[in-house]
Amino acid sequence: MKLLKKSIITGTGIPVRGNDIDTDRIIPARFMKVVTFDGLGAYAFYDARFDEKGNPTDHPFNNPVYKNAEILIVNKNFGCGSSREHAPQSLARWGIKGIIGESFAEIFAGNCTAMGIPAVTTDEKSTAELMDLVTNNPDLALTINIEIPEIRIGDKTFPCTIPPSKQAALLNGTWDSTEILLKNKEQILKTAARLPYMGGFSS
Amino acid sequence: MKENLLNKVWNLHKVAELDSGTDQLFIGLHLIHEVTSPQAFAMIRERNLPVLFPERTFATVDHIVPTDDQSRPFKDELAEKMMEALEKNTREYGIRFFDLTTEHQGIVHIVGPELGLTQPGMTIACGDSHTSTHGAFGAIAFGIGTSQIRDILASQTMSIQKPKVRKIEMTGKLPDHVYAKDIILKIIHDLGVNGGLGYAYEYGGDAAAKLSMEERMTICNMSIEGGARVGYFNPDQKTFDYLKGRKFAPEGAAFDNAVSFWKSIASDVDAEYEDTYHLDISHLKPMVTWGINPGQSCSIDETLPLLKSLPEEERETAVKAYSHMGFNEGDPILGKKIQTAFIGSCTNGRISDLRIAAAIVKGKTISSTVRGLVVPGSKSVARQAEAEGLDRIFTEAGFSWRKAGCSMCLAMNADKLRGNEISASSSNRNFIGRQGSPTGRTLLMSPAMVAAAALKGYVTEITL
């Protein structure tokens, strides 16, 4: 298999503040009229980045100091709403490799894992401090250590959490799930056979 | 005993526990549409994988279809391209596609139930968060992303963590002019837009038993707006009666066998839950959202909350909401002007919704300042409405009567808000930009409330 194991993600950070940032905000639906995910990076947070006249706003994704950022820092319930994988795909194609937040909507977090993007949670105080540290010093490298798990920035460390299943998937390189699921083909067929509706309720 | 429906259905469909600790779950019904599936087909094609159970996946087209002129090729080249991709993918992999040439096309969450594809005791997945709708039948149904669509196409299974179950115990009798939409808006208001993270909501109690299948679908549909990926009702006689005779429902002796199975997977009377939330629906009033997420709502007789009255963590979003909406704390919700009235969507685009709205506008005319759209959720809903003359009631009142699709719920088609218009909408999301204009504004409410607002041109009480 390819290099799928992920234990340490390092890069500079970019804070996007606010609770309940939904996937329509992350990628407006009109940019989803595509049959591939290629090129979606250009549309990440599009309507928050540009006003009605198309002028850039002060959104962090427009700020040149964050141009090469790879770790996104967010607040509560990030990625709520629509299940569109286009949302994390657009972030990834913009350059994001890991996300730190106070909490994540479930489908969004699952999509991140399926793409091999760690989404780790920290408490409110740590999140605020991390955001401030990055705002004051955008060149400071952040490290997400998935194994411990913890976040390091400069000489500071912050504890973080990641659901054990998602942690294991990233560490073992099993986040790309298709192959893993197909290994159990025999059990899949056995499960199908015991479901009464699969046989049309014939008995 | 002591088992709830989610546990029973989950265990029945559990294929294995994966090394990561999640469960490999068999998916009994996989529904796909044009927006989130093309990349998944590209992925299996790239890996040279077949679709393992093509007969367990069904496709329809809803998000991008125009609701006026549906002739091909679509005027929108990108929409045409997506349509062609789905046609090619379903043809190549032998998947049944209810396209525009069939009589069954419509919004995926309306088509599944009306064809009897959606059945109790099934696991159902679709690349759309409103898949929770199908829980109304006692199925465990949830939205997934594109990588998971790939997994289901390839293996009919996916990796997923079992949720905890919260019982939403509903008692009392729904007052006049208060609907299922008001119940779910109230639940989201009370438990919050992230209150359901990690949970499935089981809707139960005396009041739940009295709700029709279509009302149950409205409630399950919006579970995800409260953060709960799954919402379900236990199947009962209403469920069985609804399914009997539908295209994909079992027939004859098989139907009787099915009913026995369906009864067996209902929650035991002494089933255990993580926690329980009680809601007496007797005193509910029509609900309207005033903000930028579905939890920011109030009942029609209330004023918009004062910032200081809100819990601290909700204030920032409220400030953002007031700024986007152009509203002030303390404003009454009654009287807020609207420019667009939208009746439709997977939340409220069924025949019962159209009947209720039609009864309110019958013989009346909508305000000259309002653009009104009624969009049936499926071709079948449209046919039924036309047979009952509802289309004429709407058009005579000044609404435009459209063809089936998602329309202005998410505006991936030509139906969009213009500029900073305010829309009274029977859909499910009031996120900024959701209805197609980045500065557009959405007030979510029941179809009856939308109809009433359309007549007056502002948010108002329902009068018949």
HADDOCK unambig.tbl for C-alpha pairs under 7 A between the chains (distance, minus, plus):
assign (segid A and resid 19 and name CA) (segid B and resid 317 and name CA) 6.85 0.50 0.50
assign (segid A and resid 24 and name CA) (segid B and resid 434 and name CA) 6.45 0.50 0.50
assign (segid A and resid 29 and name CA) (segid B and resid 410 and name CA) 6.83 0.50 0.50
assign (segid A and resid 29 and name CA) (segid B and resid 412 and name CA) 6.02 0.50 0.50
assign (segid A and resid 30 and name CA) (segid B and resid 412 and name CA) 5.48 0.50 0.50
assign (segid A and resid 32 and name CA) (segid B and resid 35 and name CA) 7.00 0.50 0.50
assign (segid A and resid 33 and name CA) (segid B and resid 78 and name CA) 5.82 0.50 0.50
assign (segid A and resid 33 and name CA) (segid B and resid 79 and name CA) 6.39 0.50 0.50
assign (segid A and resid 34 and name CA) (segid B and resid 78 and name CA) 6.84 0.50 0.50
assign (segid A and resid 34 and name CA) (segid B and resid 82 and name CA) 6.74 0.50 0.50
assign (segid A and resid 35 and name CA) (segid B and resid 38 and name CA) 5.29 0.50 0.50
assign (segid A and resid 35 and name CA) (segid B and resid 39 and name CA) 6.02 0.50 0.50
assign (segid A and resid 35 and name CA) (segid B and resid 82 and name CA) 6.23 0.50 0.50
assign (segid A and resid 36 and name CA) (segid B and resid 39 and name CA) 5.40 0.50 0.50
assign (segid A and resid 47 and name CA) (segid B and resid 438 and name CA) 6.26 0.50 0.50
assign (segid A and resid 77 and name CA) (segid B and resid 194 and name CA) 6.25 0.50 0.50
assign (segid A and resid 81 and name CA) (segid B and resid 225 and name CA) 6.48 0.50 0.50
assign (segid A and resid 82 and name CA) (segid B and resid 128 and name CA) 6.72 0.50 0.50
assign (segid A and resid 82 and name CA) (segid B and resid 129 and name CA) 5.38 0.50 0.50
assign (segid A and resid 83 and name CA) (segid B and resid 127 and name CA) 6.62 0.50 0.50
assign (segid A and resid 83 and name CA) (segid B and resid 128 and name CA) 5.43 0.50 0.50
assign (segid A and resid 83 and name CA) (segid B and resid 129 and name CA) 4.86 0.50 0.50
assign (segid A and resid 83 and name CA) (segid B and resid 143 and name CA) 6.13 0.50 0.50
assign (segid A and resid 83 and name CA) (segid B and resid 144 and name CA) 6.01 0.50 0.50
assign (segid A and resid 83 and name CA) (segid B and resid 145 and name CA) 5.75 0.50 0.50
assign (segid A and resid 84 and name CA) (segid B and resid 36 and name CA) 6.82 0.50 0.50
assign (segid A and resid 84 and name CA) (segid B and resid 145 and name CA) 5.90 0.50 0.50
assign (segid A and resid 85 and name CA) (segid B and resid 145 and name CA) 4.97 0.50 0.50
assign (segid A and resid 85 and name CA) (segid B and resid 146 and name CA) 5.75 0.50 0.50
assign (segid A and resid 105 and name CA) (segid B and resid 197 and name CA) 6.67 0.50 0.50
assign (segid A and resid 105 and name CA) (segid B and resid 227 and name CA) 6.79 0.50 0.50
assign (segid A and resid 106 and name CA) (segid B and resid 197 and name CA) 6.47 0.50 0.50
assign (segid A and resid 106 and name CA) (segid B and resid 198 and name CA) 6.96 0.50 0.50
assign (segid A and resid 107 and name CA) (segid B and resid 144 and name CA) 6.36 0.50 0.50
assign (segid A and resid 111 and name CA) (segid B and resid 145 and name CA) 5.67 0.50 0.50
assign (segid A and resid 114 and name CA) (segid B and resid 147 and name CA) 6.19 0.50 0.50
assign (segid A and resid 165 and name CA) (segid B and resid 20 and name CA) 4.39 0.50 0.50
assign (segid A and resid 165 and name CA) (segid B and resid 21 and name CA) 4.91 0.50 0.50
assign (segid A and resid 165 and name CA) (segid B and resid 22 and name CA) 5.75 0.50 0.50
assign (segid A and resid 166 and name CA) (segid B and resid 20 and name CA) 6.78 0.50 0.50
assign (segid A and resid 168 and name CA) (segid B and resid 20 and name CA) 4.85 0.50 0.50
assign (segid A and resid 169 and name CA) (segid B and resid 20 and name CA) 5.31 0.50 0.50
assign (segid A and resid 178 and name CA) (segid B and resid 151 and name CA) 5.14 0.50 0.50
assign (segid A and resid 181 and name CA) (segid B and resid 155 and name CA) 6.62 0.50 0.50
assign (segid A and resid 182 and name CA) (segid B and resid 155 and name CA) 5.88 0.50 0.50
assign (segid A and resid 187 and name CA) (segid B and resid 15 and name CA) 5.87 0.50 0.50
assign (segid A and resid 188 and name CA) (segid B and resid 15 and name CA) 5.81 0.50 0.50
assign (segid A and resid 191 and name CA) (segid B and resid 13 and name CA) 6.49 0.50 0.50
assign (segid A and resid 191 and name CA) (segid B and resid 15 and name CA) 6.02 0.50 0.50
assign (segid A and resid 200 and name CA) (segid B and resid 250 and name CA) 6.72 0.50 0.50
assign (segid A and resid 200 and name CA) (segid B and resid 254 and name CA) 6.95 0.50 0.50
assign (segid A and resid 201 and name CA) (segid B and resid 254 and name CA) 5.00 0.50 0.50
assign (segid A and resid 201 and name CA) (segid B and resid 257 and name CA) 5.92 0.50 0.50
assign (segid A and resid 201 and name CA) (segid B and resid 258 and name CA) 5.80 0.50 0.50
assign (segid A and resid 202 and name CA) (segid B and resid 254 and name CA) 5.50 0.50 0.50
assign (segid A and resid 203 and name CA) (segid B and resid 257 and name CA) 6.77 0.50 0.50
